[in-house]
Amino acid sequence: MEDDVKKFLYVNRKAPYGTIYALESLEVVLIGAAFDQDVSLAFLDDGVFQLTKSQDTADIGVKNFSPTFRALGDYEVTKLYVEKESLEERGLTADDLQEIVWEDEDDDYEEKPSIRIVSRAEMADVMADQDVILSF
Amino acid sequence: MATLHTVNKSPFANQSLLSCLAHAKDGDTVLMIEDGVYGAGKGTGLAEAMTAMASRVALVALQPDLNARGLVADRILDGVKTVDYAGFVELAASHDRTQAWL
């Protein structure tokens, strides 16, 4: 029933390996995906580091979970909002992030980008548009 | 009489790296580990302050932590050296004391 669908936003503000927050967030997103809600992810502040390319954790003894972001499309999680100012403050551009796509079954399974680079003001609008916000 | 300073937090999340740099003496070594290695990135808001410090303290980052975070060689600030775990131990042994900036 459409009335039961709520807008959920997972807010990610921590770098990937220094704390457990980033991995836990991704776990909760994957669990929550089973409930057919309208899910979005926000990446701001150090959270933008979660999406960078070329992560290789072989020598620090923890799981490299960055490839898992590329599987989110299969769970109908297709909106990853990334804050432009947070990237810039950290010397990053969209090119430093992984390519993450989803297949649009209503458009001949065309692959479409999941990452949406937004300004700080646009991110504020995304946040204000939600029913439930989960912070990590 | 040199000190090895270690910084393990992202410089964008708190002031530890900046405070460390403000207290380090000429000839000291600042070793960035864990999330501290984000301080070694090129083109950041901190890059200028880091480059200015490189002439008076040795700036070093732990290679395995750079690798984990996708900080590949061409994304690292000029003047920052890297060490592996054995190099970390050598730094600890070759300095008079170690100060951790948590």
Contacts between the chains, C-beta under 8 A, distances in Angstrom:
chain1	res1	chain2	res2	distance
A	14	B	13	7.7
A	15	B	10	5.3
A	15	B	13	7.3
A	15	B	35	5.0
A	15	B	38	6.7
A	15	B	69	7.3
A	16	B	68	8.0
A	16	B	69	7.0
A	17	B	34	7.3
A	17	B	35	7.3
A	17	B	65	7.9
A	17	B	68	5.5
A	17	B	69	6.8
A	18	B	8	7.3
A	18	B	9	7.1
A	18	B	10	6.8
A	18	B	34	5.2
A	18	B	35	3.4
A	45	B	12	6.8
A	45	B	13	7.3
A	46	B	10	5.2
A	46	B	12	5.5
A	46	B	13	5.3
A	46	B	35	7.7
A	46	B	38	7.5
A	49	B	10	7.8
A	49	B	38	6.8
A	49	B	69	6.5
A	52	B	69	6.9
A	52	B	70	4.2
A	53	B	70	5.5
A	54	B	70	3.9
A	54	B	72	5.2
A	55	B	67	7.9
A	55	B	68	6.1
A	55	B	69	6.3
A	55	B	70	4.3
A	56	B	67	4.5
A	56	B	68	6.5
A	56	B	70	7.5
A	57	B	67	7.4
A	57	B	68	4.3
A	58	B	67	7.3
A	59	B	63	7.5
A	59	B	64	3.5
A	59	B	67	6.1
A	59	B	68	7.4
A	60	B	64	5.0
A	60	B	65	6.3
A	60	B	67	7.8
A	60	B	68	4.8
A	62	B	68	7.4
A	64	B	68	7.4
A	66	B	70	7.8
A	89	B	12	6.6
A	89	B	44	7.0
A	89	B	45	5.0
A	90	B	12	6.1
A	90	B	38	7.1
A	90	B	41	6.6
A	90	B	44	5.5
A	90	B	45	7.8
A	91	B	41	5.0
A	91	B	42	5.5
A	91	B	43	3.1
A	91	B	44	4.0
A	91	B	45	7.9
A	91	B	47	6.8
A	91	B	75	7.8
A	92	B	43	8.0
A	96	B	70	7.9
A	96	B	75	7.6
